Amino acid sequence: MDIRNEFPALEQQAYGRPLVYFDNAATSQRPRSVLEMQQRLGVEANANVHRAIHYLSGEATERYEAGREAVRAFINAPARENIVLTSGTTASVNLVATCFCARYLRAGDRILISEAEHHSNIVPWQLACERHGASLEVLPVDEAGELSVEELERRLSAAEGCIKLLAVTHISNILGIVNPVAEIVAVAHKHGVPVLVDGAQGIVHAPVDVQALDSDFYVFSGHKIYAPTGTGVLYGKREWLEAMPPYMGGGEMVDTVTFEKTTYAPLPLKFEAGTPNFTGAACFVPALECARAIGEDPALQDAQRAMRDYLLEELPKIDGLRLYGTPREKAHKIPLFSFTVEGAFPADLAQILDKMGFAVRSGHMCAEPLLRRFGQTSMLRASLAPYNTLAECEAFVKALRRAVNMLR
Ligand SMILES: Cc1ncc(COP(=O)(O)O)c(C=O)c1O
């Protein structure tokens, strides 16, 4: 696969220099197949879904449902009823935090999350706890950034019956560590606790089979896995989705409406009120086909490991650089590197690097509590995708050294 050629955004320059895009954990670039489909469907299938009898509406509905089927197949969900299409990870977590908690969370109960969560997997639970008089408990990470399954077991034993749900990230957007989610789910289930896995990063870097994983919910965004923004997924086990009340009310999610009583549409439409982003969702077909092709290309997989190993080796050689997310087993690290450099503010470094053509992220990156755990308020992050190259990594290390020297 000639991957560079598939992603036209990579051909651009920034300030007259070749653009090196290392902000993939925030948003990935889109392949030609997705860009073309977006444009084509704007003409060929631009009509409201699930509503009218006419041809164009039929086309739109078919494309939208094909997007759902592509997602179902990609994560091996049992049926289309398990796949709720949303606007992103944040929307999916909020849906579960609102509807699951309305049904199951009572005063005095607890929701357990990990210390490595993105704000999207913290704040919705805080809001739910406030609404229901419950509290939030936090499973810590160690110095390396790893979660302990033994500690999880201890917490669940100590709070038997009180913890109503565990929400945990598959891969932290700061640490880049693949958490042992299958083990975590098994331990939680032993204690009767359902699990939501935040797969915003996991879906991109780890194979996901929701039936093998056995998580109760798995959520992710389309825009991090080559699809357009405003697309997202909530996978849920059927029994939970059936038991949860609807989220938003409106068109599409109803069966019959009278002023006295409304009955709801069957799954998954019960959770899809209003006109969805049907063009975006339809693009899951080419986006996930691209992800599948990348995942099955041994050369691209080797190249990703080589980039990870190179940066794991070279970054710490920079004087004063501290890397966060250093698992005991290298295989558990994805090519995502958050770091600080003594004597240089992350925002200043990011600005200099930007002028050199390198797009990296700086700031708290929506995980303030995790940064605080490591004594930081801001970090710099380079997050790679399969279309990046070792040559870009080598150039990045050189540029970073120069930037650091400019600030010291
Ligand atoms: C681990 C994780 N969770 C949740 C999110 C939120 O995703 P979105 O903004 O697409 O809803 C992100 C985005 O960076 C993330 O990395």
The ligand as a MOL file (V3000), in Angstrom:
LIG
                    3D

  0  0  0     0  0            999 V3000
M  V30 BEGIN CTAB
M  V30 COUNTS 16 16 0 0 0
M  V30 BEGIN ATOM
M  V30 1 C -8.8800 8.8880 25.0730 0
M  V30 2 C -9.8460 9.9050 24.5300 0
M  V30 3 N -11.1060 9.9240 24.9640 0
M  V30 4 C -12.0090 10.7970 24.4950 0
M  V30 5 C -11.6830 11.7280 23.5370 0
M  V30 6 C -12.7240 12.6880 23.0440 0
M  V30 7 O -12.9850 12.4730 21.7030 0
M  V30 8 P -13.9380 13.4700 20.8600 0
M  V30 9 O -13.4410 14.8510 21.1350 0
M  V30 10 O -13.7460 13.0320 19.4620 0
M  V30 11 O -15.3260 13.2590 21.3570 0
M  V30 12 C -10.3700 11.7680 23.0700 0
M  V30 13 C -9.9510 12.8060 22.0940 0
M  V30 14 O -8.8260 13.2220 22.0580 0
M  V30 15 C -9.4320 10.8300 23.5610 0
M  V30 16 O -8.1700 10.8210 23.1260 0
M  V30 END ATOM
M  V30 BEGIN BOND
M  V30 1 1 1 2
M  V30 2 1 2 3
M  V30 3 2 2 15
M  V30 4 2 3 4
M  V30 5 1 4 5
M  V30 6 1 5 6
M  V30 7 2 5 12
M  V30 8 1 6 7
M  V30 9 1 7 8
M  V30 10 2 8 9
M  V30 11 1 8 10
M  V30 12 1 8 11
M  V30 13 1 12 13
M  V30 14 1 12 15
M  V30 15 2 13 14
M  V30 16 1 15 16
M  V30 END BOND
M  V30 END CTAB
M  END
